[in-house]
Each structure stands twice: as C-alpha cells, then as structure tokens.
Amino acid sequence: MRLLLVTGLALLGLVVLIMVAGRSGEPATALARAQAYAEAGDMRTARVEALNAVQADSGDETAWLLLARTQLALGEAQAALGTVERARAAGVAAGRTRHLLAEAAFAMGDVDRALDETGQSDIDREFAAAVWRVRGRALSAAGEVEAAAQAFNAALETDPENSELWVDIARFRMTTGELAGAIAAADKAVALDVDNVEALVMRGVLTRAQYGLVAALPWFERALGIDDGDIPALLELAATLGEAGRATEMLAVTREVLESDPGNARALYLQAVLAARAREFDLARRLVELIDGRLDGQPAMDLLSAAIDFREQNYQSAIRTLGRLVEAQPANRRALRLLGAAQFHSGDLSGVIATLGPLADRSDADSYMLTLVGRAWERQGAFDRAIPYLERAGNPAGGTDPIGERPRDEIALAMLEQAARQGGAPAEVALIRAYLALGRVGDALDRGQRLRDANAGAPDAHILYGDALAAAGDFGAAAAAYASAANIRFSEPVALRLVEALLRAGQPDEARRTLALYRQQNPRSVPTAMVSAQINLQAGHWRRAAAILEQLRERLGDRDAALLANLAWAWHQSGQSERAQALARRAYLLDPRNASIAGIYGWVLFDGGRLRARGIELMEKARDRTPGDAVAQWRLARAYASLGRTAQARRAAEAALASPQFAAREQAEALLSQL
C-alpha cells in the first residue's frame, strides 16, 4: 500500500511539472518535460523531449547536456558522442562537456580518448566530480590502480554523497580484490539512494561472492521492484538462478530480457549454458551461433564453446580454444581439466601428462584427472608411472593444496624474492606460494602474516595465511584464517579449505555445518558435494551419502568409477545389495586396475552371499596391489573368519592393526580374541 502511495505521488508530481511547463513557450515546454521525465526515471521519453528542445533552440546548453545524459543512461554511447560534438559546434564550451564525451568514449572501449578528455585543463568546476569519476574508471581499465584510486578520492572530495560514485568505487575495489572495501562502498551507495538500481545490483553481486547464490537473489529482486525492465539486474538474476539450479526460472528471466533486447548476447549465452547442462548440445550450438562472436575471448564463453566441441567430439577445435584460454588463465582448473580430456580423446597422451600432470601430483586432484593421467602413462607403456595415479583415482584425497608451483631452481627463487623486495602484493603472493611448495613453512608463515595484516579486506590474503598455517600443522588457526576469508567471500576454494581444516582440527560438527551452509547457497557445486558425500560415508550416514551421490551421478553420468564405487558402498550398507552389485561391477569395468574399487566390488559380492569366491578373489587382488592398505586387510580378515579360515583371518587382522591409521582397532582386536 505504501509503495502504491509513493508511486502515485511521483506520477502526480510528474503530471504537475508537465502541466506547469505547458504554460510557457514550446522550447521551455519540451525542456521542462524532458527534465521531468528524467527525474522520474523515464529516460526514453526524456530523450525524445530533450531532442525536441535541442531542435527548437540549438543554443540551449541545458538541453544538449540533458540529451547526452539520457543517451548515456540508455546505453547509446555512439549517439551521446555525436550529441556532445554537435553541442560543441553549437557553442557549448568543451570544458562543460568533457565528462560526457569521456563517458561515451569509455563506454565504447576507447580508454585513451576518455583519459585525454579528462586530462584537459579547461574542465568546469561544476563537473569536476563527474570528470574525476570517469577518469577513475578509465584508469582502472588501463591497469593504473594507484592513479585510479587517487582519481576516485578526488571525486569523493568534491561530491562525497554521490551514490553512483560509490558504485564505481565498489566496482573498482572488487577488481583489485579488496572485497571488504567493495562491500562497504556498495552499502554506502545503497544508503545514499535506496532506489539506485545499479547500487542494488552491485550489492547483489557482492553478496553472491560473500554469502552465496541464494542470499544474493533478494538484492536483484529488490532492484527489479524499482525498475522491472533493468537489463543488468535481469541478467544477474538469471545467472544466479541458473547457478542455483533453478533452471525454469532462469529461462523465464532470459526470455524476458530477449523480449525487450532481442539478440542480447549474455541472455543467449545463459540459455546456451542451460541447454548444455541438459545435454541438448545441438540447441546449445545454435544459441552460440546467434551470439555471433560478440562474447569471443571472454573466458566463460570460450569454456562453453570448448565444452560443446568436446561433447560433439570436435576435439581439435576444443583444444585450440582451450589452449588460448589456458595461456591467458594458467590457473583455470576447469579449462585445464577439459583440455586434458580433449587431448586424451584425440590421442595426444604426452599433452595429457603435460597439462594435467602437475595438477594430478597435488593432494586435491580429483579421480577423473588422476584417471586420465594414469591411463595416458599406461597407454604409453609406462605401467610403473601409471599405477600410483590409478590407485589414487579410486580414493582421491579431495583436500586442498596451496595454489602454486615449485620454482625450478635457486635462480628462479631468487628472482621471486627480488620481485617481492620491489613491492606489490602479486609478487609477495608468488613468493609465499613458492616457499610453501619448497616446504619453507616458517618463511611462508612470516610473510603470509604480514601480507594478511596489510590487506585485511582481501580474502586471498587470509587464504594464503591459512595455507601456511595448515602446512605448519596448526589446523585450528588455519580454520580461523579461512573463516576470516569466508566472511568476505564464501567461495568454493574457501569452503573446501575451511571444511578440511575443521576436520583436521577435530571439529567435525562445525565442518558439517560449514559444508551444509555452502551447499545450501550453492547447490550445484560438485567438489563440495563430493566432500559432503565422503563425510557422510565416514560417519555411516548411508542413505544421506547415497542421495548426494545419486544427484552427482545424474549430473556427471556413469563414467566416474570412484563415484560409482562409493555409491555402491552406500547402497550396500543401506541393504540394497543387488543395486550395489550392479554399480560396483560398472565401476570395476571402468577401472579394473584400481585396488580400492576392486576391494569394494569384492566385499559387495562376498557380503551379498551369492558370489563369495569371486568376492574373495577381488579382495585378495586389492590386498596384493596395496599390501599396506589396512581397510583391504580388514575386509579380508572378516571374510576369512566367516568362512572358518582362521589362520588367514588372523594374519589379515594383524596386518590391519599394524597400520597406525587403522580406525576399526577395537573390532579387529575383538575378532582376534575370537579366533
């Protein structure tokens, strides 16, 4: 009711303004109408009236400036540029239009012209804040971070209560990684103008990074409550709905965008992503073709195009696209993973090892990546190199590693140290990661703490310090550092690190709560779903683990042997023996050399009661491949004991107890006492 009243009063005010304007001459009427419509937020009608005012009196500076402003608000940068040039030709002083021309040039991607315009000495003081604002944006785009910060500070000195300026500052701080400062700036923008749609959208984007997908939705909905046709708000809402797994709602929003902006590239991209997730690759390809190259070079677009090529078995095309993407973003794990898969299917085994080998050597490598590297070595005849990867693929650690690589020699390390002495956070980060890779934990801790203290608003600084603490074995303190990062940006890497640190610090309940919170906000996250399933398996929550794994299987298909084996175990423990045997058999056929999978298949067959001999054979195969695996020995001990093979049962139980990590010590000791 209150919203209706406010809206009614605003419309009444607009009508009154137009009626008053109508009492004067025609030029004043057109300008007054334009100003009234602009004040009410109807920029399209304001543009028409401003154009009428300019045509009636080409010497009216106010009309020219308003026309350019409405064109910029409507995204018509080229038209605004022409308007400013015609205004100058009509006698409007250049110093009073530089902010508008610079903004138009910047919107068209001409950063140099924007900087040139804002660097002139004849700028009118009335527009100084606007000039500093657009200059800050242009300098930020040019990578001049310090100069951009100075420009924004100069704008604040002149116009500190400008909500739009604070939105620009929030965006700038977000690009520099200072998310806490970006959040504060966005909050300031909203506080200054609760109806600033751009500020609300920015706060939603930051909330998505800070707390998660679901938490961001109300901000976009609030923006659309003010302007239900705002394209950026609709697109951010659609993207967030899609990532949250709400595909039907996402599709409806993208269609709404395309109704008002036919051919909108980002809306078509989001629809293509939706089609690819539904395995409708022909439709996804047609939608990408409609984009017509307008998003080429953007990482998300390149990844989608490569994924479609991969699914259509156009492996060489996928490799070319992914090669360019990985060259630009060498730490893009999804791109590397898909590139390795494309190389494997194209027969480039050396390429697979070069692409995925460094990642597979890390403790957080997933089973698919490990399998690809193992199979690549195997097909080259290097069975001794293949076996460790294939064995790990059956039971990947699922943990986290500090991101970085070992310097190749002392000269490389010395270069990193020299770069860090010259200053700059990126160089410091690279050096800390190198120290962690080399095992120089003390050096990493000292520098990590200083970096964190100097960049308290940057989540990556807290993450790196947490990595150093984890490497030192102080998992409680590492969890606290990761929690500080999560309070700024609750991303997937932070969530995984925090969960692992909490588990190692002996806080499983807190780890489960953290994981549940992240998955509630980000239901499509595969790595956190994997971790959640593993925690539930370890806790004996079989049905819960099976439900999570079934959801993953539906999304990922039946090609992940480790996933199928874990699902088989969960269903077997839930009393679904036949279902478990079918899944375990499929997992074993996918990866028969994997000891862990062979052991699971063997126990499922043996415990099912019908194929006990085959089950024993498979469990013995698993034991022989990994004689130090306490779990494999313990399964055999129970199987031998149930068959009355006492001596074998005793040897297997004793072998299991010999492992310090063996968890079922009491059960094994009880079994030994009965033999």
C-alpha positions in Angstrom: 0.0 0.0 0.0 2.8 2.4 0.9 4.6 1.6 -2.4 1.4 2.4 -4.4 1.0 5.7 -2.5 4.6 6.7 -3.2 4.3 5.7 -6.9 1.1 7.7 -7.2 2.6 10.8 -5.7 5.6 10.6 -8.0 3.3 10.3 -11.0 1.2 13.2 -9.8 4.3 15.3 -9.4 5.4 14.4 -13.0 1.9 15.5 -14.3 2.1 18.8 -12.4 5.6 19.5 -13.8 4.4 18.9 -17.3 1.3 21.0 -16.8 3.3 23.9 -15.5 5.8 23.6 -18.3 2.9 23.7 -20.8 2.0 27.3 -19.8 5.2 28.7 -21.2 6.7 28.7 -24.7 7.2 25.5 -26.7 11.1 25.2 -26.2 10.7 25.6 -22.5 7.9 23.1 -22.5 10.0 20.4 -24.3 13.0 21.0 -21.9 10.8 21.0 -18.8 9.1 17.8 -19.9 12.5 16.2 -20.6 13.7 17.2 -17.1 10.5 15.9 -15.5 10.7 12.6 -17.3 14.4 12.2 -16.5 13.7 13.0 -12.8 11.1 10.3 -12.8 13.5 7.8 -14.4 11.8 7.6 -17.8 14.9 8.2 -19.9 13.5 7.1 -23.2 10.7 9.7 -23.1 13.2 12.2 -21.6 15.5 11.7 -24.6 12.7 12.4 -27.1 11.7 15.6 -25.3 15.4 16.7 -24.9 15.8 16.2 -28.7 12.7 18.3 -29.3 14.2 21.0 -27.1 17.6 21.0 -28.9 15.8 21.2 -32.3 13.8 24.1 -31.1 16.8 26.0 -29.7 20.3 24.7 -30.7 21.9 27.2 -28.4 20.3 25.8 -25.2 23.2 24.2 -23.3 20.9 22.6 -20.7 19.0 20.7 -23.4 22.2 19.5 -25.1 23.7 18.2 -21.8 20.4 16.5 -20.9 20.1 14.8 -24.3 23.6 13.4 -24.0 22.9 12.2 -20.4 19.7 10.4 -21.4 21.6 8.7 -24.3 24.3 7.5 -22.0 21.7 6.2 -19.5 20.1 4.2 -22.3 23.5 2.7 -23.4 23.6 4.8 -26.6 27.3 5.8 -26.3 27.8 6.4 -30.0 24.8 8.7 -30.1 25.9 10.6 -27.0 29.3 11.1 -28.6 27.7 12.7 -31.6 25.5 14.8 -29.4 28.4 16.2 -27.5 30.3 17.0 -30.7 27.3 18.8 -32.1 26.8 20.7 -28.9 30.3 22.0 -29.0 29.8 23.0 -32.6 26.7 24.9 -31.5 28.7 26.9 -29.0 28.6 24.8 -25.8 32.0 25.1 -24.0 34.2 22.0 -24.2 35.0 22.3 -20.6 31.4 21.7 -19.7 31.0 18.6 -21.8 34.2 16.7 -21.2 32.7 14.4 -18.6 30.0 13.4 -21.1 32.3 12.8 -24.0 34.8 10.9 -21.8 32.0 8.7 -20.5 30.8 8.0 -24.1 34.3 7.1 -25.2 34.8 4.9 -22.3 31.6 3.1 -22.9 32.7 2.4 -26.5 36.0 1.0 -25.2 38.2 4.0 -26.2 40.1 4.3 -22.9 42.8 6.6 -24.3 40.2 9.2 -25.5 38.5 9.1 -22.1 41.8 9.7 -20.4 42.6 12.5 -22.9 39.3 14.3 -22.3 39.5 14.0 -18.5 43.1 15.3 -18.5 42.4 18.7 -20.0 42.8 21.9 -18.0 39.6 23.7 -19.0 37.2 21.5 -17.1 34.4 23.5 -15.4 34.3 23.1 -11.6 30.7 22.2 -11.7 31.5 18.9 -13.4 34.8 18.2 -11.7 33.5 15.3 -9.7 31.9 13.7 -12.8 35.3 14.1 -14.6 37.3 12.5 -11.8 34.7 9.7 -11.6 35.0 8.7 -15.3 38.8 9.2 -15.2 39.0 6.7 -12.3 37.0 4.2 -14.3 39.3 4.7 -17.3 42.5 4.4 -15.3 41.2 1.3 -13.6 40.5 -0.3 -17.0 44.1 0.7 -18.1 45.5 -1.1 -15.1 46.7 2.1 -13.3 45.4 1.1 -9.9 47.1 3.7 -7.8 46.2 6.5 -10.2 42.6 5.3 -10.3 42.3 5.3 -6.5 43.6 8.9 -6.5 41.0 9.9 -9.1 38.2 8.3 -7.1 39.4 10.0 -3.9 39.4 13.4 -5.8 35.8 12.8 -6.9 34.9 12.0 -3.3 36.4 15.2 -2.1 34.1 17.1 -4.4 30.9 15.0 -4.2 31.0 12.6 -1.3 27.3 12.0 -1.2 27.0 10.7 -4.8 25.5 7.2 -4.8 26.6 6.4 -8.4 30.2 7.4 -7.5 30.2 4.9 -4.6 29.0 2.2 -7.0 32.0 2.9 -9.2 34.3 2.7 -6.2 32.7 -0.6 -5.2 33.4 -1.9 -8.7 37.0 -0.7 -8.6 37.7 -2.2 -5.2 36.2 -5.5 -6.4 38.6 -5.6 -9.3 41.5 -5.0 -7.0 40.5 -7.9 -4.7 39.6 -5.7 -1.8 36.2 -7.2 -1.3 35.6 -5.9 2.2 36.1 -2.3 0.9 33.9 -3.0 -2.1 31.1 -4.2 0.2 31.4 -1.1 2.4 31.3 1.1 -0.8 28.2 -0.7 -2.1 26.5 -0.3 1.3 27.3 3.4 1.2 25.8 3.7 -2.3 22.6 2.0 -1.2 22.4 4.1 2.0 22.7 7.3 -0.1 20.0 6.2 -2.6 17.8 3.3 -1.7 16.3 3.4 -5.2 19.6 3.3 -7.1 19.1 0.2 -9.2 22.8 -0.1 -10.1 23.8 0.1 -6.4 21.4 -2.7 -5.6 22.7 -4.9 -8.4 26.2 -4.3 -7.3 25.3 -5.2 -3.7 23.7 -8.4 -5.1 26.9 -9.3 -7.0 29.0 -8.8 -3.9 26.5 -10.7 -1.7 26.8 -13.6 -4.2 30.5 -13.7 -3.6 30.3 -13.0 0.1 27.5 -15.4 1.2 26.3 -17.3 -1.8 23.8 -17.6 -4.6 20.6 -17.8 -2.7 21.5 -14.8 -0.4 22.1 -12.6 -3.5 18.6 -13.1 -5.1 16.7 -10.6 -2.9 19.0 -7.8 -4.0 18.3 -8.4 -7.6 14.6 -8.8 -6.9 14.7 -5.5 -5.0 16.3 -3.7 -7.9 13.7 -5.1 -10.3 11.0 -4.0 -7.9 12.1 -0.4 -8.7 12.7 -1.0 -12.5 11.4 -4.3 -13.7 13.0 -3.8 -17.1 16.5 -3.1 -16.0 18.6 -5.4 -18.2 21.7 -5.8 -15.9 19.5 -6.7 -13.0 17.6 -9.2 -15.0 20.8 -10.8 -16.3 22.4 -11.1 -12.9 19.2 -12.6 -11.6 19.1 -15.1 -14.4 22.8 -16.1 -13.9 22.3 -16.5 -10.2 19.1 -18.6 -10.6 21.0 -20.8 -13.2 23.9 -21.5 -10.9 21.5 -22.2 -8.0 19.9 -24.9 -10.1 16.6 -23.1 -10.7 16.7 -23.6 -14.5 13.0 -23.0 -15.3 13.1 -19.6 -13.5 16.4 -18.7 -15.2 14.9 -19.5 -18.6 11.9 -17.3 -18.0 14.1 -14.3 -17.0 16.4 -14.7 -20.1 13.3 -14.7 -22.3 12.1 -11.5 -20.6 15.5 -9.9 -21.4 15.3 -11.1 -25.1 11.8 -9.6 -25.4 13.0 -6.1 -24.6 16.5 -6.5 -26.0 16.4 -9.0 -28.9 19.7 -10.7 -29.5 21.2 -9.8 -26.1 24.4 -11.8 -26.1 24.6 -12.6 -22.4 21.0 -13.8 -22.3 21.7 -16.1 -25.3 24.9 -17.3 -23.5 22.9 -18.2 -20.4 20.4 -20.1 -22.4 23.2 -21.9 -24.2 24.7 -22.9 -20.8 21.3 -24.2 -19.7 21.0 -26.3 -22.9 24.5 -27.7 -22.5 23.7 -28.7 -18.9 20.6 -30.5 -20.2 22.9 -32.2 -22.8 21.0 -30.5 -25.6 24.2 -29.7 -27.5 22.6 -29.0 -30.9 20.4 -26.3 -29.2 23.5 -25.0 -27.3 25.4 -24.8 -30.6 22.6 -22.8 -32.3 22.4 -20.4 -29.4 26.1 -19.8 -29.5 25.9 -19.1 -33.3 23.2 -16.5 -32.5 25.7 -14.7 -30.2 27.8 -14.3 -33.4 31.1 -13.9 -31.8 30.1 -10.9 -29.6 31.5 -12.7 -26.5 34.5 -14.3 -28.1 37.6 -14.0 -25.9 35.6 -14.0 -22.7 36.7 -17.0 -20.6 33.2 -18.2 -19.8 32.2 -18.1 -23.5 35.4 -19.9 -24.6 34.9 -22.6 -21.9 31.3 -23.1 -23.1 32.3 -23.3 -26.8 35.0 -25.8 -26.0 32.7 -27.9 -23.9 30.2 -28.1 -26.8 33.0 -29.0 -29.2 34.1 -31.7 -26.7 30.7 -33.2 -26.5 30.4 -33.2 -30.2 33.8 -34.9 -30.4 35.3 -31.9 -32.2 38.4 -32.4 -30.0 40.9 -30.4 -32.1 38.6 -27.4 -32.1 38.2 -27.7 -28.3 41.9 -28.0 -27.8 42.6 -24.8 -29.8 40.0 -22.8 -27.8 41.2 -24.2 -24.5 44.8 -23.7 -25.4 44.2 -19.9 -25.8 42.2 -19.8 -22.6 44.8 -21.6 -20.5 47.5 -19.4 -21.9 45.5 -16.4 -20.7 44.4 -18.0 -17.4 47.0 -20.7 -16.5 45.3 -21.3 -13.1 41.9 -22.0 -14.7 41.3 -25.5 -13.3 38.1 -26.2 -15.3 39.8 -25.2 -18.5 42.9 -27.4 -17.8 40.7 -30.4 -16.9 38.7 -30.1 -20.1 41.9 -29.5 -22.2 43.4 -32.7 -20.7 40.3 -34.7 -21.5 40.2 -33.4 -25.1 43.9 -34.3 -25.5 43.3 -37.8 -24.2 40.4 -38.4 -26.6 42.4 -37.0 -29.5 45.3 -39.4 -28.7 47.7 -36.7 -27.5 48.9 -38.7 -24.5 52.0 -36.5 -23.9 49.8 -33.5 -24.0 47.6 -35.0 -21.3 50.6 -35.6 -19.0 51.9 -32.1 -19.6 48.6 -30.5 -19.0 47.3 -32.5 -16.1 50.4 -34.0 -14.5 51.2 -31.0 -12.3 47.6 -30.9 -11.0 47.4 -34.7 -10.6 50.5 -34.6 -8.4 48.7 -32.3 -5.9 46.8 -33.8 -3.0 43.5 -32.2 -4.1 43.4 -34.0 -7.5 40.0 -35.5 -8.4 39.5 -39.1 -9.6 38.8 -38.1 -13.2 42.0 -36.1 -13.5 44.0 -38.9 -11.9 42.5 -41.5 -14.2 43.3 -39.5 -17.3 47.0 -39.1 -16.3 47.2 -42.8 -15.2 45.7 -44.0 -18.5 48.0 -41.7 -20.5 51.0 -43.3 -18.9 49.5 -46.8 -19.2 48.9 -46.4 -22.9 52.5 -45.3 -23.4 53.6 -48.5 -21.7 54.9 -46.8 -18.5 52.9 -49.0 -16.2 55.1 -48.2 -13.1 54.2 -44.5 -13.7 50.5 -45.2 -14.3 49.8 -47.3 -11.2 50.1 -44.6 -8.5 47.7 -42.3 -10.3 45.2 -45.1 -10.9 45.4 -46.3 -7.3 44.8 -42.7 -6.1 41.9 -42.3 -8.5 39.9 -44.9 -6.5 40.3 -42.9 -3.3 41.2 -39.3 -4.1 42.0 -37.2 -1.1 39.6 -34.4 -2.0 41.6 -32.0 0.1 43.1 -28.7 -0.8 46.6 -27.6 -1.8 48.1 -24.1 -1.8 48.0 -22.9 -5.4 51.4 -22.6 -6.9 54.3 -24.5 -8.2 57.9 -25.3 -7.1 60.5 -22.9 -8.5 62.7 -24.8 -11.0 66.0 -23.8 -9.3 67.6 -21.4 -6.9 67.8 -18.7 -9.6 64.0 -18.8 -10.1 63.5 -18.5 -6.3 66.0 -15.6 -6.1 64.0 -13.8 -8.9 60.8 -14.2 -6.9 62.5 -12.8 -3.8 63.8 -9.8 -5.7 60.4 -9.1 -7.2 58.9 -9.2 -3.7 61.5 -6.8 -2.4 60.5 -4.3 -5.1 57.0 -4.4 -3.6 53.5 -5.3 -4.7 51.0 -7.9 -3.4 51.2 -10.2 -6.5 54.9 -10.7 -6.2 54.6 -11.3 -2.5 51.9 -13.9 -3.1 54.0 -15.7 -5.7 56.9 -15.9 -3.3 54.8 -17.2 -0.4 53.4 -19.9 -2.6 56.9 -20.8 -3.7 58.0 -21.1 -0.1 55.1 -23.4 0.6 55.9 -25.6 -2.4 59.5 -25.8 -1.2 58.5 -26.7 2.4 59.9 -23.5 3.8 56.9 -23.1 6.1 58.4 -20.7 8.5 59.2 -18.2 5.8 55.7 -18.6 4.3 54.2 -18.0 7.7 56.1 -14.8 8.4 55.4 -13.3 5.0 51.8 -14.6 5.0 51.0 -12.9 8.3 52.4 -9.6 7.1 50.5 -9.8 3.8 47.3 -10.6 5.7 47.8 -7.7 8.1 48.4 -5.3 5.2 45.4 -6.5 3.2 42.8 -7.3 5.7 40.0 -6.6 3.2 41.3 -9.1 0.6 40.1 -12.7 1.1 43.1 -14.1 -0.8 45.5 -12.8 1.8 43.6 -14.7 4.6 43.5 -17.8 2.4 47.3 -17.7 1.8 48.0 -17.2 5.5 45.6 -20.1 6.3 47.5 -22.3 3.8 50.8 -21.5 5.6 49.2 -22.4 9.0 47.9 -25.6 7.6 51.3 -26.5 6.2 52.6 -25.9 9.7 50.0 -28.3 11.1 48.1 -25.7 13.1 44.7 -26.5 11.7 42.7 -24.7 14.3 44.5 -21.4 13.4 44.2 -22.2 9.7 40.4 -22.7 10.1 40.2 -19.3 11.8 42.1 -17.7 8.8 39.9 -19.4 6.3 36.8 -18.3 8.3 38.0 -14.7 8.0 38.3 -15.1 4.3 34.8 -16.7 4.2 33.3 -13.7 6.0 34.4 -11.6 3.0 34.0 -14.1 0.2 32.5 -17.5 0.8 33.8 -19.2 -2.3 34.2 -22.8 -3.2 38.0 -22.9 -2.5 37.5 -21.2 0.9 34.7 -23.6 1.8 36.8 -26.7 0.9 39.8 -25.4 2.8 37.7 -24.4 5.9 36.0 -27.8 6.0 39.2 -29.7 5.7 40.9 -27.6 8.4 38.0 -28.1 10.8 38.0 -31.8 10.2 41.8 -32.0 10.9 41.3 -29.8 14.0 38.8 -32.3 15.4 35.7 -30.2 14.8 33.6 -32.5 12.6 30.2 -30.9 13.6 31.4 -27.4 12.6 32.8 -28.8 9.4 29.4 -30.4 8.5 27.6 -27.1 9.4 30.0 -25.1 7.2 29.6 -27.6 4.3 25.8 -27.6 4.6 25.7 -23.7 4.6 27.8 -23.5 1.5 25.8 -26.2 -0.3 22.5 -24.5 0.7 23.7 -21.4 -1.1 25.5 -23.2 -4.0 23.6 -26.4 -4.7 25.4 -27.1 -8.0 28.9 -27.3 -6.5 30.4 -30.7 -7.4 33.5 -30.6 -5.2 31.6 -29.7 -2.1 29.0 -32.4 -2.9 31.8 -34.9 -3.2 33.2 -33.9 0.2 29.8 -34.0 1.7 29.2 -37.5 0.4 32.6 -38.6 1.8 31.9 -37.2 5.2 28.6 -38.9 5.3 30.1 -42.2 4.3 32.7 -41.9 7.0 30.0 -41.1 9.6 27.9 -44.1 8.5 25.0 -41.9 7.1 24.5 -44.3 4.2 21.2 -43.0 2.9 22.3 -39.4 3.0 25.5 -40.2 1.2 23.6 -42.2 -1.4 21.2 -39.3 -2.1 24.1 -36.9 -2.7 26.0 -39.4 -4.9 22.9 -40.2 -6.9 22.4 -36.4 -7.6 26.1 -36.3 -8.7 25.7 -39.3 -10.9 22.7 -37.8 -12.6 24.7 -34.7 -13.5 28.1 -36.3 -14.3 27.0 -39.6 -15.9 28.3 -43.1 -15.4 32.0 -42.5 -16.3 33.4 -41.7 -12.9 34.5 -45.0 -11.4 35.2 -43.7 -7.9 31.8 -42.1 -7.7 30.1 -45.3 -8.7 32.1 -47.4 -6.3 31.3 -45.0 -3.4 27.6 -45.1 -4.4 27.7 -48.9 -4.5 29.1 -48.9 -1.0 26.5 -46.6 0.3 23.6 -48.6 -1.2 25.2 -51.9 0.1 25.4 -50.6 3.6 21.8 -49.4 3.2 20.7 -53.0 2.5 20.3 -52.5 -1.3 22.6 -55.4 -2.3 21.6 -56.0 -5.9 21.7 -52.4 -6.7 25.1 -52.1 -5.1 26.5 -55.1 -7.0 25.4 -53.6 -10.4 27.0 -50.3 -9.6 30.2 -51.8 -8.2 30.5 -54.0 -11.3 30.2 -51.0 -13.6 32.9 -49.1 -11.5 35.2 -52.1 -11.7 34.8 -52.5 -15.5 35.6 -48.8 -15.9 38.8 -49.2 -13.8 39.8 -52.8 -13.2 43.3 -51.9 -12.1 42.1 -49.8 -9.2 42.7 -51.6 -5.9 40.2 -49.6 -3.9 37.4 -50.2 -6.4 38.3 -54.0 -6.7 38.1 -54.2 -2.9 34.7 -52.6 -2.7 33.3 -54.8 -5.5 34.8 -57.8 -3.9 33.2 -57.1 -0.5 29.8 -56.3 -2.1 29.8 -59.6 -3.9 31.0 -61.6 -0.9 28.7 -60.0 1.6 25.8 -60.4 -0.8 26.2 -64.1 -0.3 25.9 -65.4 -3.9 29.4 -64.9 -5.4 31.6 -65.3 -2.3 34.5 -67.0 -4.2 34.6 -64.2 -6.7 34.4 -61.6 -3.9 37.4 -63.2 -2.1 39.4 -63.2 -5.3 38.8 -59.5 -5.9 39.6 -58.6 -2.3 42.8 -60.5 -2.5 43.7 -58.7 -5.7 43.1 -55.4 -3.9 45.3 -56.5 -1.0 48.1 -57.7 -3.2 48.2 -54.4 -5.1 48.2 -52.3 -1.8 49.5 -54.6 0.9 49.7 -51.6 3.3 46.0 -50.8 3.0 44.5 -51.6 6.4 40.9 -51.4 5.0 41.7 -54.1 2.4 43.3 -56.3 5.1 40.3 -55.8 7.4 37.7 -56.8 4.8 39.7 -60.0 4.1 40.0 -60.8 7.8 36.2 -60.7 8.2 35.6 -62.7 5.1 38.2 -65.4 6.0 36.8 -65.6 9.6 33.2 -66.1 8.3 34.5 -69.0 6.1 36.4 -70.6 9.0 39.8 -69.8 7.5 41.3 -69.0 10.9 45.0 -68.6 10.1 44.3 -66.4 7.1 41.9 -64.3 9.1 44.4 -63.8 11.9 47.2 -62.7 9.5 44.9 -60.2 7.8 43.6 -58.8 11.1 47.2 -58.4 12.4 48.2 -56.7 9.2 45.3 -54.2 9.6 46.3 -53.5 13.2 49.8 -52.8 12.1 48.7 -49.6 10.4 48.6 -46.6 12.8 45.8 -45.0 10.7 43.5 -48.1 11.1 40.2 -46.8 12.6 38.4 -50.1 13.5 41.0 -51.3 16.1 38.5 -52.4 18.7 36.6 -54.6 16.2 39.8 -56.1 14.9 41.1 -56.9 18.4 37.7 -58.4 19.2 37.9 -60.6 16.1 41.4 -61.8 17.0 40.3 -62.7 20.5 37.6 -65.0 19.0 40.0 -66.8 16.5 
